[in-house]
Each structure stands twice: as C-alpha cells, then as structure tokens.
Amino acid sequence: MKLYRLTELFGWLNLLLAVVSVLALPLIEPPAGMEKLSLGSVQFLWILVAAAMTYASRQKLLGSDIGHKAYPATLAAYLLFGLICYRYLGLGG
C-alpha cells in the first residue's frame, strides 16, 4: 500500500512540474536543433503520463479492477517517457 501512495505522490509532483513547465514554455529554449513545438509535445506527453500514473495509483489503492490492470502499464509508460526524454535531450546518440 505504501508503494502506491508513493507513486501517487510522485505522479502529482510530476503533474505539477509538467504544468509549470508548460506555463513557462515561452521562456524555455529548446535543445539545439529542436523546435518549440516538439518541446511542447514532450511536455504534453509528460502531463498525460503523470496524470495516468496518479489515476492508476489511486485506483490501485482503492482496489479497483482498472487499478490492477493500469498500474503496471503506467510504470512502463513512465519508463518509456524517460527514454524519450533521454533521446530528445541528445544524450542517447
């Protein structure tokens, strides 16, 4: 149970950071060779993944059927999102 609360908190924190970064988008310079539209797309994807993680964690805590099915999928989605960011920032080659 404690793990689900932790991932829900992590999801809320990420959701907050993602929304703040979208609001600050006019002030953020994208990495070299990238456009603001692609940066906005990555931030939008960040919001979706964080919201899904928060929702799935809450549903898992409540013991619902969708929580049992969606929770592992959101963890995998967050891992894939991390790899997308790694590639987007140019660290992956």
Backbone as a printed PyTorch tensor [residue, N CA C, xyz], in Angstrom:
tensor([[[  0.8060,  -1.1890,   0.0000],
         [  0.0000,   0.0000,   0.0000],
         [  0.8560,   1.2630,   0.0000]],

        [[  1.9630,   1.2190,   0.7070],
         [  2.8200,   2.3930,   0.8040],
         [  3.4350,   2.7420,  -0.5510]],

        [[  3.7460,   1.7180,  -1.3580],
         [  4.3270,   1.9530,  -2.6810],
         [  3.3430,   2.6960,  -3.5800]],

        [[  2.0710,   2.3640,  -3.4810],
         [  1.0630,   3.0110,  -4.3170],
         [  0.8730,   4.4670,  -3.9170]],

        [[  0.9480,   4.7280,  -2.6290],
         [  0.8680,   6.1210,  -2.1570],
         [  2.0850,   6.9080,  -2.6460]],

        [[  3.2370,   6.2740,  -2.6250],
         [  4.4610,   6.9370,  -3.0860],
         [  4.3910,   7.2450,  -4.5800]],

        [[  3.9130,   6.3000,  -5.3750],
         [  3.8090,   6.5620,  -6.8120],
         [  2.7110,   7.5800,  -7.1140]],

        [[  1.6670,   7.6190,  -6.2940],
         [  0.6490,   8.6560,  -6.4860],
         [  1.2350,  10.0300,  -6.1910]],

        [[  2.0020,  10.1330,  -5.1190],
         [  2.6630,  11.3980,  -4.7850],
         [  3.6450,  11.7930,  -5.8900]],

        [[  4.3940,  10.8260,  -6.3900],
         [  5.3220,  11.0730,  -7.4940],
         [  4.5620,  11.5670,  -8.7270]],

        [[  3.4060,  10.9780,  -8.9980],
         [  2.5760,  11.4010, -10.1240],
         [  2.0750,  12.8230,  -9.9590]],

        [[  1.6070,  13.1730,  -8.7470],
         [  1.1450,  14.5400,  -8.5030],
         [  2.2780,  15.5480,  -8.6390]],

        [[  3.4460,  15.1940,  -8.1240],
         [  4.6060,  16.0830,  -8.2340],
         [  4.9860,  16.2850,  -9.6960]],

        [[  4.9910,  15.2200, -10.4720],
         [  5.3060,  15.3250, -11.8900],
         [  4.2470,  16.1210, -12.6430]],

        [[  3.0020,  15.9360, -12.2670],
         [  1.9230,  16.6880, -12.9040],
         [  2.0850,  18.1840, -12.6330]],

        [[  2.4130,  18.5180, -11.4060],
         [  2.6440,  19.9190, -11.0490],
         [  3.8180,  20.5000, -11.8360]],

        [[  4.9260,  19.7690, -11.8800],
         [  6.1030,  20.2420, -12.6180],
         [  5.8290,  20.3600, -14.1140]],

        [[  5.0660,  19.4360, -14.6530],
         [  4.7480,  19.4740, -16.0800],
         [  3.8710,  20.6750, -16.4220]],

        [[  2.8920,  20.9540, -15.5890],
         [  2.0170,  22.1050, -15.8360],
         [  2.8050,  23.4070, -15.7040]],

        [[  3.6650,  23.5000, -14.7140],
         [  4.5090,  24.6970, -14.5600],
         [  5.4260,  24.8600, -15.7670]],

        [[  5.9780,  23.7630, -16.2660],
         [  6.8780,  23.8600, -17.4250],
         [  6.1190,  24.2640, -18.6840]],

        [[  4.8560,  23.8510, -18.8110],
         [  4.0510,  24.2760, -19.9580],
         [  3.7520,  25.7710, -19.8480]],

        [[  3.4580,  26.2330, -18.6440],
         [  3.2040,  27.6600, -18.4590],
         [  4.4610,  28.4910, -18.7220]],

        [[  5.6190,  27.9110, -18.4680],
         [  6.8860,  28.6080, -18.6950],
         [  7.4430,  28.3630, -20.0900]],

        [[  6.6870,  27.7010, -20.9440],
         [  7.1610,  27.3560, -22.2910],
         [  7.6760,  28.5550, -23.0810]],

        [[  7.0360,  29.7210, -23.0050],
         [  7.5850,  30.8590, -23.7540],
         [  8.9790,  31.2810, -23.2920]],

        [[  9.3400,  30.9370, -22.0730],
         [ 10.6400,  31.3320, -21.5290],
         [ 11.7210,  30.2720, -21.7170]],

        [[ 11.3230,  29.0630, -22.1130],
         [ 12.2570,  27.9400, -22.2140],
         [ 12.7910,  27.8380, -23.6380]],

        [[ 14.0810,  27.7130, -23.7570],
         [ 14.7120,  27.4670, -25.0580],
         [ 14.8460,  25.9600, -25.2520]],

        [[ 14.3840,  25.4430, -26.3750],
         [ 14.5340,  24.0000, -26.6210],
         [ 15.9930,  23.6460, -26.8980]],

        [[ 16.3510,  22.3790, -26.7690],
         [ 17.7270,  21.9570, -27.0750],
         [ 18.0930,  22.3000, -28.5210]],

        [[ 19.3740,  22.3920, -28.7860],
         [ 19.8620,  22.7640, -30.1180],
         [ 19.3080,  21.8120, -31.1770]],

        [[ 18.8320,  22.3840, -32.2580],
         [ 18.3020,  21.5870, -33.3580],
         [ 16.8570,  21.1620, -33.1880]],

        [[ 16.2180,  21.5560, -32.1100],
         [ 14.8240,  21.1910, -31.8530],
         [ 13.9520,  22.4400, -31.9300]],

        [[ 12.6630,  22.2410, -32.1320],
         [ 11.7240,  23.3480, -32.2010],
         [ 10.8740,  23.4000, -30.9410]],

        [[ 10.2530,  24.5580, -30.7350],
         [  9.3850,  24.7120, -29.5640],
         [  8.1760,  23.7840, -29.6270]],

        [[  7.7050,  23.5010, -30.8420],
         [  6.5570,  22.6120, -30.9770],
         [  6.8860,  21.2090, -30.4710]],

        [[  8.0880,  20.7280, -30.7760],
         [  8.4610,  19.3930, -30.2950],
         [  8.6590,  19.4050, -28.7780]],

        [[  9.1640,  20.5070, -28.2450],
         [  9.2950,  20.6150, -26.7900],
         [  7.9170,  20.6130, -26.1410]],

        [[  6.9750,  21.3240, -26.7330],
         [  5.6020,  21.3240, -26.2190],
         [  4.9650,  19.9500, -26.2950]],

        [[  5.2840,  19.2010, -27.3400],
         [  4.7460,  17.8420, -27.4760],
         [  5.2730,  16.9350, -26.3720]],

        [[  6.5530,  17.0620, -26.0600],
         [  7.1410,  16.2540, -24.9820],
         [  6.5170,  16.6350, -23.6480]],

        [[  6.2790,  17.9320, -23.4360],
         [  5.6550,  18.3640, -22.1890],
         [  4.2130,  17.8810, -22.0880]],

        [[  3.4910,  17.8860, -23.2080],
         [  2.1220,  17.3760, -23.2140],
         [  2.1030,  15.8820, -22.8870]],

        [[  3.0500,  15.1490, -23.4450],
         [  3.1580,  13.7180, -23.1490],
         [  3.4760,  13.5040, -21.6750]],

        [[  4.3000,  14.3870, -21.1140],
         [  4.6460,  14.3250, -19.6940],
         [  3.3840,  14.4810, -18.8420]],

        [[  2.5220,  15.4240, -19.2050],
         [  1.2780,  15.6320, -18.4570],
         [  0.4030,  14.3810, -18.5230]],

        [[  0.2910,  13.7920, -19.7010],
         [ -0.5380,  12.5880, -19.8520],
         [ -0.0200,  11.4230, -19.0140]],

        [[  1.2970,  11.2100, -19.0490],
         [  1.8840,  10.0910, -18.3040],
         [  1.7410,  10.3240, -16.7970]],

        [[  1.9690,  11.5490, -16.3460],
         [  1.8400,  11.8540, -14.9160],
         [  0.3970,  11.7050, -14.4500]],

        [[ -0.5500,  12.1620, -15.2650],
         [ -1.9640,  12.0220, -14.8930],
         [ -2.3720,  10.5510, -14.8480]],

        [[ -1.8950,   9.7760, -15.8030],
         [ -2.2140,   8.3450, -15.8130],
         [ -1.6270,   7.6450, -14.5970]],

        [[ -0.4060,   8.0210, -14.2220],
         [  0.2240,   7.3980, -13.0510],
         [ -0.5450,   7.7560, -11.7800]],

        [[ -0.9550,   9.0010, -11.6580],
         [ -1.7060,   9.4300, -10.4850],
         [ -3.0480,   8.6940, -10.3980]],

        [[ -3.7430,   8.6160, -11.5220],
         [ -5.0490,   7.9540, -11.5540],
         [ -4.9190,   6.4560, -11.2560]],

        [[ -3.9490,   5.8090, -11.8900],
         [ -3.7820,   4.3660, -11.6910],
         [ -3.3720,   4.0490, -10.2510]],

        [[ -2.5170,   4.8860,  -9.6700],
         [ -2.1090,   4.6600,  -8.2800],
         [ -3.2930,   4.7990,  -7.3360]],

        [[ -4.1280,   5.8010,  -7.5780],
         [ -5.3070,   5.9970,  -6.7350],
         [ -6.2680,   4.8190,  -6.8750]],

        [[ -6.4710,   4.3580,  -8.0890],
         [ -7.3730,   3.2320,  -8.3190],
         [ -6.8240,   1.9470,  -7.7040]],

        [[ -5.5170,   1.7920,  -7.7420],
         [ -4.8900,   0.6160,  -7.1250],
         [ -5.0890,   0.6560,  -5.6080]],

        [[ -4.9610,   1.8560,  -5.0230],
         [ -5.2020,   1.9920,  -3.5820],
         [ -6.6470,   1.6590,  -3.2190]],

        [[ -7.5640,   2.0200,  -4.1040],
         [ -8.9800,   1.7400,  -3.8480],
         [ -9.3400,   0.2860,  -4.1290]],

        [[ -8.4210,  -0.4400,  -4.7660],
         [ -8.6420,  -1.8510,  -5.0330],
         [ -9.5200,  -2.1370,  -6.2390]],

        [[ -9.6450,  -1.1750,  -7.1270],
         [-10.5000,  -1.3800,  -8.2930],
         [ -9.7950,  -2.2630,  -9.3310]],

        [[-10.5920,  -2.8310, -10.1940],
         [-10.0700,  -3.7150, -11.2300],
         [ -9.1800,  -2.9580, -12.2180]],

        [[ -9.6010,  -1.7410, -12.5900],
         [ -8.8080,  -0.9550, -13.5380],
         [ -7.4460,  -0.5870, -12.9400]],

        [[ -7.4010,  -0.3970, -11.6350],
         [ -6.1370,  -0.0900, -10.9760],
         [ -5.1430,  -1.2280, -11.0770]],

        [[ -5.6340,  -2.4580, -10.9330],
         [ -4.7520,  -3.6210, -11.0290],
         [ -4.1960,  -3.7990, -12.4360]],

        [[ -4.9610,  -3.3770, -13.4300],
         [ -4.5220,  -3.5380, -14.8210],
         [ -3.7150,  -2.3450, -15.3030]],

        [[ -4.0780,  -1.1450, -14.8750],
         [ -3.4360,   0.0650, -15.4000],
         [ -2.1420,   0.4180, -14.6770]],

        [[ -1.9990,   0.0390, -13.4240],
         [ -0.8160,   0.4330, -12.6500],
         [  0.4920,  -0.0380, -13.2960]],

        [[  0.6400,  -1.3170, -13.6390],
         [  1.8960,  -1.7270, -14.2850],
         [  2.1080,  -1.0410, -15.6380]],

        [[  1.0150,  -0.7830, -16.3510],
         [  1.1250,  -0.1150, -17.6570],
         [  1.6240,   1.3130, -17.5040]],

        [[  1.1970,   2.0000, -16.4500],
         [  1.6660,   3.3720, -16.2600],
         [  3.1350,   3.4050, -15.8520]],

        [[  3.5670,   2.4120, -15.1090],
         [  5.0030,   2.3480, -14.7730],
         [  5.8360,   2.1300, -16.0350]],

        [[  5.3630,   1.2650, -16.9140],
         [  6.0580,   1.0410, -18.1850],
         [  6.0110,   2.2980, -19.0510]],

        [[  4.8730,   2.9960, -19.0500],
         [  4.7490,   4.2340, -19.8220],
         [  5.7060,   5.2920, -19.3130]],

        [[  5.8780,   5.3590, -18.0020],
         [  6.8070,   6.3550, -17.4480],
         [  8.2460,   6.0100, -17.8100]],

        [[  8.5720,   4.7340, -17.8110],
         [  9.9100,   4.3160, -18.2360],
         [ 10.1440,   4.6860, -19.6970]],

        [[  9.1780,   4.4270, -20.5490],
         [  9.2910,   4.7950, -21.9640],
         [  9.3790,   6.3050, -22.1370]],

        [[  8.6400,   7.0640, -21.3360],
         [  8.7210,   8.5150, -21.3950],
         [ 10.1260,   8.9840, -21.0140]],

        [[ 10.7170,   8.3560, -20.0090],
         [ 12.0950,   8.6910, -19.6290],
         [ 13.0690,   8.4390, -20.7670]],

        [[ 12.8700,   7.3550, -21.4930],
         [ 13.7330,   7.0690, -22.6440],
         [ 13.5130,   8.0780, -23.7760]],

        [[ 12.2740,   8.5160, -23.9600],
         [ 12.0030,   9.5430, -24.9670],
         [ 12.7280,  10.8370, -24.5940]],

        [[ 12.6670,  11.2230, -23.3410],
         [ 13.3720,  12.4330, -22.8990],
         [ 14.8810,  12.2730, -23.0550]],

        [[ 15.3830,  11.1190, -22.7360],
         [ 16.8170,  10.8440, -22.8940],
         [ 17.2460,  11.0370, -24.3430]],

        [[ 16.4450,  10.5290, -25.2460],
         [ 16.7350,  10.6580, -26.6740],
         [ 16.5300,  12.1090, -27.1340]],

        [[ 15.4840,  12.7600, -26.6540],
         [ 15.1680,  14.1140, -27.0610],
         [ 16.2740,  15.0840, -26.6440]],

        [[ 16.8190,  14.8930, -25.4670],
         [ 17.8680,  15.7920, -24.9890],
         [ 19.2210,  15.5260, -25.6420]],

        [[ 19.2780,  14.5180, -26.4960],
         [ 20.5120,  14.2490, -27.2120],
         [ 21.5190,  13.4240, -26.4470]],

        [[ 21.0990,  12.8600, -25.3340],
         [ 22.0220,  12.0580, -24.5430],
         [ 22.1480,  10.6370, -25.0860]],

        [[ 21.1950,  10.2590, -25.9190],
         [ 21.1610,   8.8960, -26.4300],
         [ 21.7630,   8.7340, -27.8300]],

        [[ 22.6120,   9.6480, -28.2160],
         [ 23.2880,   9.4790, -29.5010],
         [ 22.8810,  10.3680, -30.5900]]])
